[in-house]
Amino acid sequence: MRVLITGGAGFIGSHLAESLVADGHELTILDNFSTGCASNLEHLKGAPMRLVEGSILDEALLREAVADADCIYHLAAAVGVRYIIENPLQTITTNVEGTAALLRAAAQRKTPTLVVSTSEVYGKNAKAPLSEEDDSVTGPAHLSRWGYACTKALDEFLALAYHREQGLPVVIVRLFNTVGPRQTGRYGMVIPRFVSAALRGETLEVHGDGEQSRTFCDVEDAVRGMRALMDESAAVGEVFNLGGTEEISIRALAERIIALTGSDSQIRLVPYEEAFASNFEDMRRRVPDISKAGRVAGYKPRYSLDQILSRIVEHKRRVEHAA
């Protein structure tokens, strides 16, 4: 099968590419390398894969890529809390206009499309666990964090509108804090940032009071879930949470990483206004209900939190030793 992955040079996209190549699929990867990196795909050289450098805002290039595809995984988006806060206009343009262009091209050929969304669409909804039917509770427009949530929610509305009005086969997945090897802390991702600091014996900076909690999902589990849903006809026109099951506070996460690495690092609580300036707001809990994906496609995460952290520590040690 010929598969198009937008954003395929990114952290999650490169793991998806790896999985698809292993099963003999032919890939086209479209990426503008704003947050992705060609080195993420270095180990796939020689595979049936075409890497196209370009933007999903380039509609001619996009139509050409879609024309050759039997199915599409749409991952291209602005990502990372820090990147989103520092680049609000680019975030909105890429996420909304880029997704609209992709869906227009896909609808012309009725190409099955999986749209990757995010747990951010739930906003400040403190319910736990969060199910696909729960409300979004976003903050005011002057806090740019919520602009990202709104763009991804609009992507979902667009995808479902194309499905209902034009018969485009779409599946939407909301990822909850996907982590693993090859993820960097450059744009605020917490686990790689903590692991790198612990391995260097540096202070781990925990934002706020550290009692905000998350669940984390290994990227291999997320990829497995995405592929299972793409292959399941009952998933078409539906929205699914994909995530882990172990909730942990960010401070406890820092403590666990220090213990796992054998580091003598200390923990410092950093006020949000010091870390992100004044236009940032966080949510206290983010825990997914993944039962729908389990019922429809048999999704169940295989990696425990300790296994996830061990894989990341091992990868970071190997990369930093090689450097």
TAPEDA-V264444 format. One record per residue. RES is the residue in one letter. PSI is psi as a letter, one per 30 degrees, with the letter a starting at -180 (999 if undefined). OMEGA is omega in degrees with one decimal (NA if undefined). D_CENTER is the distance of its C-alpha to the mean C-alpha in Angstrom with 2 decimals. Layout:
BEGIN
RES,PSI,OMEGA,D_CENTER ; RES,PSI,OMEGA,D_CENTER
END
This chain:
BEGIN
M,k,177.7,23.83 ; R,k,-172.8,22.55 ; V,k,172.8,18.81 ; L,k,172.9,17.08 ; I,j,171.8,13.51 ; T,k,-174.7,12.63 ; G,g,-174.2,10.50 ; G,f,176.2,11.57 ; A,g,177.2,12.56 ; G,a,-177.9,9.27 ; F,e,-178.3,8.12 ; I,e,-179.2,6.31 ; G,e,-178.8,8.76 ; S,e,176.0,11.59 ; H,e,175.0,11.37 ; L,e,178.2,11.43 ; A,e,179.4,14.30 ; E,e,-179.5,16.01 ; S,e,-179.1,16.13 ; L,e,177.1,17.47 ; V,e,-179.7,19.97 ; A,f,179.2,21.23 ; D,g,171.6,22.19 ; G,g,179.9,24.05 ; H,l,178.0,22.06 ; E,k,-170.7,22.60 ; L,k,161.0,19.68 ; T,k,-179.5,19.39 ; I,k,179.0,16.51 ; L,k,-177.4,16.37 ; D,k,177.5,14.91 ; N,g,176.4,16.55 ; F,g,175.2,15.49 ; S,e,173.4,14.84 ; T,f,175.1,11.96 ; G,l,-176.5,12.00 ; C,k,-179.3,15.09 ; A,f,-179.6,17.65 ; S,f,176.6,18.40 ; N,f,-177.9,15.20 ; L,g,-175.4,17.13 ; E,e,-176.3,20.54 ; H,f,178.8,21.12 ; L,g,178.0,20.87 ; K,k,-177.3,23.79 ; G,f,176.7,26.42 ; A,l,177.1,24.14 ; P,i,-172.2,24.49 ; M,k,177.2,21.79 ; R,k,-179.7,22.23 ; L,j,-178.0,20.15 ; V,j,176.4,20.67 ; E,j,-179.3,20.13 ; G,l,-174.7,19.85 ; S,k,173.5,18.17 ; I,f,174.0,17.17 ; L,f,176.0,19.69 ; D,j,-170.7,22.37 ; E,e,178.0,23.41 ; A,e,178.6,26.02 ; L,e,-179.2,23.73 ; L,e,179.6,21.16 ; R,e,178.6,24.02 ; E,e,179.9,25.23 ; A,e,-179.6,21.99 ; V,e,-177.3,21.66 ; A,f,-177.5,25.36 ; D,g,-170.4,24.96 ; A,k,172.1,22.17 ; D,f,174.0,22.77 ; C,l,-174.0,19.21 ; I,k,167.3,16.04 ; Y,j,-175.5,12.32 ; H,j,179.5,10.96 ; L,f,-176.3,7.69 ; A,k,-178.2,9.69 ; A,l,167.7,9.03 ; A,k,-176.2,9.85 ; V,l,176.0,7.38 ; G,k,-175.8,8.82 ; V,e,-176.2,11.58 ; R,e,179.0,14.39 ; Y,e,-177.5,13.59 ; I,e,-178.9,13.27 ; I,e,-176.9,16.52 ; E,f,-176.3,18.31 ; N,i,-174.9,17.52 ; P,e,-178.3,17.73 ; L,e,178.4,19.58 ; Q,e,178.6,17.37 ; T,e,-178.0,14.31 ; I,e,-178.1,16.34 ; T,e,-178.1,17.87 ; T,e,-173.5,14.91 ; N,e,-176.2,12.90 ; V,e,-177.3,16.14 ; E,e,179.6,18.55 ; G,e,179.2,16.27 ; T,e,177.5,15.08 ; A,e,179.2,18.74 ; A,e,179.4,20.01 ; L,e,-178.5,17.85 ; L,e,176.2,19.00 ; R,e,-179.4,22.56 ; A,e,-179.6,22.69 ; A,e,-177.3,21.34 ; A,f,179.9,23.77 ; Q,e,-177.9,26.71 ; R,g,-177.1,26.42 ; K,h,-177.9,24.79 ; T,k,178.8,22.14 ; P,k,-172.9,19.84 ; T,k,172.3,16.35 ; L,k,-179.3,13.09 ; V,k,-179.9,11.00 ; V,j,177.1,7.30 ; S,a,-169.4,7.50 ; T,l,174.0,6.67 ; S,f,178.6,9.17 ; E,f,-178.4,10.34 ; V,f,177.7,12.52 ; Y,f,177.7,14.74 ; G,b,-176.1,15.65 ; K,g,178.4,18.44 ; N,j,-173.8,19.36 ; A,g,178.8,20.59 ; K,k,176.7,21.24 ; A,k,-5.0,20.16 ; P,l,-179.8,18.92 ; L,k,176.8,17.22 ; S,l,-175.6,17.87 ; E,f,-178.6,16.88 ; E,f,-175.7,20.28 ; D,l,-177.3,20.04 ; D,l,167.4,20.54 ; S,k,178.7,18.37 ; V,j,-176.8,20.10 ; T,l,-178.5,19.22 ; G,a,-175.2,21.31 ; P,l,-173.3,23.62 ; A,f,-177.4,22.95 ; H,f,174.7,24.13 ; L,j,-168.4,21.16 ; S,f,175.2,18.52 ; R,e,-174.2,15.65 ; W,f,173.8,16.40 ; G,e,178.0,16.49 ; Y,e,179.6,12.73 ; A,e,-178.4,12.80 ; C,e,178.7,15.66 ; T,e,-179.0,14.28 ; K,e,174.4,11.45 ; A,e,178.1,14.29 ; L,e,175.0,16.50 ; D,e,179.5,14.27 ; E,e,177.7,14.70 ; F,e,179.6,18.39 ; L,e,-178.3,18.83 ; A,e,-179.2,17.47 ; L,e,176.6,19.68 ; A,e,176.8,22.54 ; Y,e,177.9,22.51 ; H,e,-174.8,22.61 ; R,e,-174.1,25.48 ; E,e,-175.1,27.51 ; Q,g,174.4,27.07 ; G,g,178.8,26.15 ; L,k,177.6,22.86 ; P,j,-178.9,21.25 ; V,k,171.0,17.73 ; V,k,179.5,15.29 ; I,k,175.5,12.49 ; V,k,175.4,9.81 ; R,j,-178.5,8.34 ; L,k,178.2,5.74 ; F,j,171.4,7.50 ; N,i,179.2,6.97 ; T,k,-175.6,5.83 ; V,l,176.9,8.42 ; G,a,178.0,11.10 ; P,k,179.8,13.43 ; R,f,174.1,12.85 ; Q,k,178.9,10.36 ; T,l,176.6,12.52 ; G,g,-172.3,13.55 ; R,e,-175.8,14.52 ; Y,g,173.5,12.46 ; G,g,-178.9,12.96 ; M,k,-163.8,10.65 ; V,e,-174.6,13.28 ; I,e,177.4,13.81 ; P,e,177.7,14.28 ; R,e,178.7,16.30 ; F,e,-176.9,18.43 ; V,e,179.9,19.00 ; S,e,179.5,20.13 ; A,e,-179.1,22.42 ; A,e,-179.8,23.86 ; L,f,178.1,24.67 ; R,f,-178.9,26.50 ; G,g,-179.0,28.24 ; E,l,178.9,26.91 ; T,k,175.0,26.42 ; L,j,-178.0,23.12 ; E,j,179.7,22.47 ; V,k,-175.5,21.32 ; H,k,179.9,20.83 ; G,b,179.9,23.12 ; D,f,177.4,25.04 ; G,f,-177.8,22.36 ; E,f,173.0,22.82 ; Q,k,-172.7,19.57 ; S,l,180.0,17.77 ; R,l,163.4,14.39 ; T,l,-178.4,13.46 ; F,k,-177.0,11.28 ; C,k,177.3,10.13 ; D,k,-176.8,10.91 ; V,e,177.9,8.82 ; E,e,175.6,12.07 ; D,e,178.9,12.23 ; A,e,179.4,8.92 ; V,e,178.6,10.34 ; R,e,178.7,13.67 ; G,e,179.0,12.79 ; M,e,-178.4,11.42 ; R,e,178.7,14.57 ; A,e,179.5,16.83 ; L,e,177.9,16.00 ; M,e,-177.8,16.47 ; D,f,-174.6,19.79 ; E,j,-176.8,20.96 ; S,e,-179.3,23.14 ; A,f,-179.9,23.09 ; A,f,-174.9,19.37 ; V,k,179.9,20.22 ; G,g,-175.7,20.13 ; E,l,178.4,18.26 ; V,k,-176.3,15.17 ; F,k,168.2,13.66 ; N,k,170.1,11.87 ; L,k,-179.1,10.23 ; G,a,179.1,10.47 ; G,a,-174.1,13.20 ; T,f,-174.6,16.70 ; E,j,179.4,17.98 ; E,k,179.7,18.03 ; I,k,175.1,18.99 ; S,l,-177.8,19.97 ; I,e,176.4,18.66 ; R,e,177.8,22.24 ; A,e,176.6,22.69 ; L,e,178.2,19.56 ; A,e,179.5,21.22 ; E,e,-179.5,24.46 ; R,e,179.4,23.10 ; I,e,176.6,21.63 ; I,e,179.6,25.00 ; A,e,-176.9,26.86 ; L,e,-178.9,24.85 ; T,f,-176.2,25.38 ; G,g,-174.8,28.96 ; S,l,172.3,28.48 ; D,g,178.8,30.94 ; S,l,175.2,28.35 ; Q,l,177.5,28.86 ; I,k,176.6,26.58 ; R,k,174.9,26.98 ; L,k,-177.2,25.96 ; V,k,178.2,24.99 ; P,k,-178.8,25.45 ; Y,e,-177.3,22.61 ; E,f,175.4,25.02 ; E,e,-177.1,25.56 ; A,e,-170.8,21.95 ; F,g,-173.5,20.73 ; A,a,-168.0,24.04 ; S,f,-174.5,25.06 ; N,h,-177.8,22.44 ; F,k,173.4,19.84 ; E,k,-177.5,19.58 ; D,l,173.5,17.62 ; M,k,-173.2,17.47 ; R,e,-178.1,19.40 ; R,l,175.6,17.65 ; R,j,-175.4,14.40 ; V,k,-176.1,15.26 ; P,k,163.1,14.33 ; D,j,-175.8,17.06 ; I,g,-174.6,15.95 ; S,e,-179.4,19.47 ; K,e,177.6,19.03 ; A,e,176.8,16.74 ; G,e,-179.8,19.33 ; R,e,-172.3,22.22 ; V,e,-172.3,21.10 ; A,g,177.9,19.54 ; G,g,-177.6,20.48 ; Y,k,173.2,17.06 ; K,k,-178.6,17.63 ; P,k,-178.4,15.71 ; R,f,-174.7,18.01 ; Y,k,171.3,17.06 ; S,l,178.7,18.52 ; L,e,179.0,17.33 ; D,e,177.5,20.21 ; Q,e,177.7,19.30 ; I,e,-178.3,15.72 ; L,e,179.8,17.30 ; S,e,178.5,20.08 ; R,e,-179.1,17.96 ; I,e,178.3,16.28 ; V,e,-179.9,19.77 ; E,e,179.5,21.38 ; H,e,-179.5,19.08 ; K,e,178.9,19.57 ; R,e,-179.2,23.27 ; R,e,-178.6,23.60 ; V,e,-177.7,21.99 ; E,e,176.2,23.98 ; H,e,179.4,27.11 ; A,e,-179.3,26.85 ; A,999,NA,26.61
END
